[in-house]
Amino acid sequence: MAAETGQPRPRGSAGSRLGRRRTLIGAGALLALFVGAAIGVVALRKPAPAKVLCPPGAPCAPPSGKPLANLKTFRSPAGFRLEYDGSTFKVQGQASDYIELLASTRYGESLLWIEGAPSSQLSPQAMIKRRIDDLGGRVIGNLVIDARPWHRILGASVGWRAGVGANYAGTIDTPQGTADPVTVGSVAATNGKLTIAATYVTTVTDERHRRGVLTGLDQVVNTARWQGDLGF
């Protein structure tokens, strides 16, 4: 893999967990990226126009909305925190600077990594590249940019902060010798001191149910807060 020069393999590397089994981690637990039972039920519809939460140059207020059920909080000593629904996501791994969450439904499995690193070491673009290189080098085959217009990330952000993002497509080998399609997405943002990246892999390929998966994952990523943010 073509990792960033002089930078170690990212924490929480999927390794053989993804490569050995059809389901991204298997019957006992595996891929989490965005939300559970309701994950596969969101109908396709034209999205409403995005609401501007704050004018350019002004600080954003916390987004409103109902709190997640069965809320759990991950607080990283690296300087960020996030919230997720414990009834939907299972923790697959965590350390001081990252957490992996798995969501499984009958439509497929999704794994979400959220990780942080000093901005002096990794920019948002470099952090995305490091994770994608790791996945493409050791886990996912034929990993390429996903050029489908309907998979394009619009308004990439982490928490309240605008960032960068990209989508990819590839395959994952199964014990049966087949190569199942997967989609991958990654977004990252920085506050100038800490870069936070969120990356998912999902085996859900039906577009309607995939849309539901991504909506659930967005709910988690949108809860990300940097140390010093309002509500941290």
BELCOR-V758734 format. One record per residue. N is the residue number from 1. RES is the residue in one letter. PHI is phi in radians with two decimals (* if undefined). OMEGA is omega as a letter, one per 40 degrees, with the letter a starting at -180 (NA if undefined). D_FIRST is the distance of its C-alpha to the first C-alpha in Angstrom with 2 decimals. Layout:
n/res/phi/omega/d_first
N/RES/PHI/OMEGA/D_FIRST
N/RES/PHI/OMEGA/D_FIRST
This chain:
n/res/phi/omega/d_first
1/M/*/a/0.00
2/A/-1.72/a/3.78
3/A/-1.31/i/5.80
4/E/-1.04/a/9.50
5/T/-1.03/i/11.21
6/G/1.32/a/13.13
7/Q/-1.91/a/12.21
8/P/-1.27/i/11.82
9/R/-0.99/a/9.94
10/P/-1.08/i/12.10
11/R/-1.12/i/15.30
12/G/1.25/a/16.14
13/S/-1.02/a/12.81
14/A/-1.19/i/13.87
15/G/0.97/a/12.64
16/S/-1.37/a/14.98
17/R/-1.00/a/17.53
18/L/-1.36/a/16.35
19/G/-1.36/a/15.53
20/R/-1.44/a/18.83
21/R/-2.34/i/21.27
22/R/-1.12/i/22.45
23/T/-1.34/a/23.24
24/L/-1.08/i/20.35
25/I/-2.42/i/21.74
26/G/2.08/a/24.91
27/A/-1.06/a/28.64
28/G/-1.32/a/28.78
29/A/2.92/i/26.59
30/L/-3.12/a/23.24
31/L/-1.16/i/21.93
32/A/-2.12/i/23.48
33/L/-2.41/i/23.20
34/F/-2.58/a/26.60
35/V/-0.66/a/30.05
36/G/-1.24/a/31.96
37/A/-1.04/i/35.02
38/A/-1.32/a/35.67
39/I/-0.94/a/32.09
40/G/-1.66/a/32.99
41/V/-2.02/a/36.37
42/V/-1.32/a/35.97
43/A/-1.41/i/37.64
44/L/-1.25/i/36.36
45/R/-2.72/a/38.46
46/K/-1.20/a/38.47
47/P/-1.20/i/37.26
48/A/-1.26/i/39.85
49/P/-1.01/a/39.52
50/A/-1.16/i/37.48
51/K/-1.58/i/39.82
52/V/-1.38/a/39.44
53/L/-1.42/a/39.55
54/C/-2.73/i/40.18
55/P/-1.27/i/41.11
56/P/-0.97/i/38.96
57/G/1.48/i/39.34
58/A/-1.83/i/40.84
59/P/-1.20/i/39.31
60/C/-1.42/i/38.35
61/A/-1.56/i/40.34
62/P/-1.03/i/38.83
63/P/-1.13/i/38.39
64/S/-1.60/i/41.18
65/G/2.50/a/41.07
66/K/-1.25/i/41.71
67/P/-1.19/i/39.88
68/L/-1.14/i/37.45
69/A/-1.28/i/39.19
70/N/0.86/a/38.45
71/L/-1.17/i/36.64
72/K/-2.17/a/34.35
73/T/-2.08/i/32.91
74/F/-1.90/a/29.77
75/R/-2.06/a/30.37
76/S/-1.65/i/27.64
77/P/-1.06/i/28.81
78/A/-1.17/i/26.16
79/G/2.06/i/28.64
80/F/-2.55/i/28.23
81/R/-2.50/i/29.63
82/L/-2.69/a/29.55
83/E/-2.22/i/31.67
84/Y/-2.62/a/31.15
85/D/-1.47/a/33.53
86/G/-1.19/i/33.59
87/S/-1.45/a/35.21
88/T/-1.83/a/32.30
89/F/-1.90/i/29.21
90/K/-1.98/a/28.44
91/V/-1.31/i/26.44
92/Q/-1.72/i/23.51
93/G/3.14/i/22.45
94/Q/-2.82/i/23.20
95/A/-2.63/a/23.36
96/S/-1.16/a/24.78
97/D/-2.11/i/22.15
98/Y/-2.78/i/21.02
99/I/-2.50/i/22.44
100/E/-1.97/i/21.23
101/L/-2.13/a/23.90
102/L/-2.03/i/24.52
103/A/-2.18/a/27.00
104/S/-2.17/i/28.24
105/T/-2.40/i/30.79
106/R/-1.23/i/32.16
107/Y/-1.61/a/30.14
108/G/2.59/a/26.73
109/E/-2.23/a/24.60
110/S/-2.43/i/22.64
111/L/-2.08/a/20.50
112/L/-2.13/i/20.51
113/W/-1.84/i/18.77
114/I/-2.20/a/20.70
115/E/-2.48/i/19.63
116/G/-2.27/i/20.96
117/A/-2.71/i/20.19
118/P/-0.98/a/22.46
119/S/-1.14/i/22.43
120/S/-1.20/i/22.74
121/Q/-1.74/a/19.20
122/L/-2.44/i/17.48
123/S/-1.34/i/19.01
124/P/-0.96/a/18.89
125/Q/-1.11/a/16.58
126/A/-1.20/a/14.13
127/M/-1.22/i/14.39
128/I/-1.08/a/13.69
129/K/-1.05/a/10.57
130/R/-1.07/a/9.29
131/R/-1.20/a/10.35
132/I/-1.17/i/9.24
133/D/-1.05/i/5.52
134/D/-1.12/i/6.32
135/L/-1.12/a/8.54
136/G/-1.21/a/6.92
137/G/-1.44/a/4.27
138/R/-2.27/a/7.44
139/V/-2.22/a/10.46
140/I/-1.88/i/11.24
141/G/-1.58/i/11.58
142/N/0.94/a/12.54
143/L/-1.38/a/11.47
144/V/-2.40/i/13.47
145/I/-1.04/i/15.86
146/D/-1.51/a/18.96
147/A/-1.54/a/21.74
148/R/-1.12/a/24.61
149/P/-1.00/a/27.09
150/W/-1.32/i/28.13
151/H/-1.75/a/24.64
152/R/-1.17/i/24.46
153/I/-1.44/i/24.42
154/L/-1.91/i/27.68
155/G/1.11/a/28.49
156/A/-0.97/i/25.28
157/S/-2.75/i/26.39
158/V/-2.26/a/26.02
159/G/1.03/i/29.45
160/W/-1.59/a/31.85
161/R/-1.82/i/29.48
162/A/-1.19/a/28.18
163/G/-2.61/i/24.50
164/V/-2.21/a/21.75
165/G/-2.88/i/19.95
166/A/-2.75/i/18.23
167/N/-1.98/a/18.15
168/Y/-2.39/i/15.75
169/A/-2.35/i/16.55
170/G/-2.90/a/14.99
171/T/-2.38/i/16.14
172/I/-2.30/a/16.20
173/D/-1.26/i/17.70
174/T/-2.05/i/21.11
175/P/-1.05/a/23.29
176/Q/-1.41/i/25.49
177/G/1.54/i/22.97
178/T/-1.66/i/22.67
179/A/-2.04/a/19.79
180/D/-1.48/i/20.94
181/P/-1.28/i/20.09
182/V/-2.38/i/18.71
183/T/-2.07/a/18.63
184/V/-2.30/i/16.55
185/G/-2.47/i/17.88
186/S/-2.57/i/17.35
187/V/-2.28/i/19.99
188/A/-2.66/i/20.40
189/A/-2.63/a/23.41
190/T/-2.43/i/24.86
191/N/-1.81/a/28.39
192/G/1.68/i/27.72
193/K/-2.03/a/27.25
194/L/-2.26/i/24.82
195/T/-1.71/i/21.95
196/I/-2.08/i/21.75
197/A/-2.18/i/19.15
198/A/-2.18/a/19.78
199/T/-2.28/i/17.26
200/Y/-2.17/i/18.46
201/V/-2.26/i/17.66
202/T/-2.37/i/20.82
203/T/-1.62/i/22.13
204/V/-1.27/a/25.31
205/T/-1.94/i/25.71
206/D/-1.06/a/29.42
207/E/-1.09/a/29.64
208/R/-1.13/a/32.60
209/H/-1.30/i/31.15
210/R/-1.10/i/27.72
211/R/-1.03/i/29.69
212/G/-1.14/i/31.31
213/V/-1.04/a/28.08
214/L/-1.16/i/26.78
215/T/-1.08/i/30.20
216/G/-1.14/i/30.08
217/L/-1.14/i/26.66
218/D/-1.02/a/27.95
219/Q/-1.06/i/30.86
220/V/-1.26/a/28.72
221/V/-1.06/a/26.61
222/N/-1.20/i/29.92
223/T/-1.47/a/31.28
224/A/-1.06/i/28.79
225/R/-2.36/i/30.80
226/W/-1.53/i/30.14
227/Q/-1.01/a/32.44
228/G/1.76/i/35.46
229/D/-1.20/i/35.36
230/L/-1.06/i/38.55
231/G/1.54/i/38.48
232/F/-1.16/NA/35.84
